[in-house]
Amino acid sequence: QVLLVESGGGLVQAGGSLRLSCAASGGTFSTYTMAWFRQAPGKEREFVARINWSAGTTYYADSVKGRFTISRDYAKNTVALQMNSLKPEDTAVYYCAAAARRAYSDASVYEYWGQGTQVTVSS
């Protein structure tokens, strides 16, 4: 059973930075796509970034491109999301997700989800 556990959320002022981490266990992740999604109050869950575990290729939502960086650490089985130049509109619960094959931005194809971590950006 794949288990994803996020950490690193918190409260930050606009322009600041946060680093989220997702610890993955219970699977062989070489073929996986790992992603971050977020959901703000009253809004649908939206794609943020994804990374192919083996190739390391990445893709970002336009809203975070140039500010966020997704990465993975083989040795620690973790996926990180470095968030810089944060804006109030980045406030949301951030979720780590995993798909056991190549996946893109559609949340419905990701089989495994973490519990989420709150990110709040004050103006």
N, C-alpha and C positions, 0 to 999 in steps of 0.2 A: 504494500500500500504506500503510494507516494504521499509524502507529507511535506508541506511548505509552511515555513514559519517566517513571517516578516518582523523586522525591527527597524528602529531608527527614526520613526516619525516624531513629530513634536511641533512646537510653536516657534516661528521665526519671523523676523521683520522682512518686509519687502526689500528685495535686493540681496537677501542673505542666501545661505546654502544649507542643504541637508543631504545626508547620504542614507538611503534605505538599503537594507540588506535582506535577502531571502535565502534561508537555509533549506536546502532540499535533501530529502532522504527517502529511502525505500524503493529506489529505482536505479536503472542504468541509463544515464542521461545523455549518452553520446548521440542519440538520434532525436533528442528532444528540441523543441522550440520553447524558450522561456520568455515570458513577457511581463510587463507591468501595465495594469489598467488602473483607472481611478473613477470614483463616483462622488460627485458633489451632491449636497442635499437637493432633492427635487429634480435631479437630472439622471439621465441614463448613464450606465457604466460606459466609459470611453477608453479606447486604446491609447497608450502612451508610448511604449517602446517594446521592441522584441529583439531577441538574439538567438541565432542558431548555435546550439551548444558546442557542436564539433567544429564548425567552420568559423564561428565568431562573427558572422555577418550580422549587421544591425540595421534596424529601420525605426524611424521615429515619426510620431505625429507632427504635423506642421506646427502645431501650437507650442511644441517643446524643442523643436530642432534648433541646435546651436546653444541650448541652455542645459539640456539633460544629456547624460551619457550612461548607457547601459553596458555592463561588463560581466564576465563570469570568471570564477576562480575554480579551476579543475581540482586542485588539491583539497580545497575546503568545501566543494560542492555548494557554492553560494553564487548568487546573482545579485549584483548591486545596481542601484540607480543613483547616480550623483546628480543632484539638482542644484543648479546655480542660477543666479539672477531671478530668484523666485518672485512671483507676482501674487497678489491676492486671489486672482482667478485660478491659481494652482491649488487652492484649498480644496481638499477632498480626502476621502479614505482611499488609500493606495493599496492595490492588491497584486500579489505575485501570482502568476498562473503558469501552468505547464501543459504542453501538448506533446504526445508521444510520437509525433511525426512533424513534418514541415507544416507550419501554420502561419497565418498572416494576422490580420487585424480584427477578425471576427471572434468575439468572446465565446460564442457558442461552440467553437471547435476545441477549446481548451478544457481538458478533462479534470484538471486538478487546480485547486485554488487555496490560497492562504486565508487567514482570518481577517486580514486587512490591518493597516496602520494609519492613524490619523495624521495628516499634515495640515497645519493651519498657518497661513501667511497673513500677517497683519499689515495694514497700510500705514 
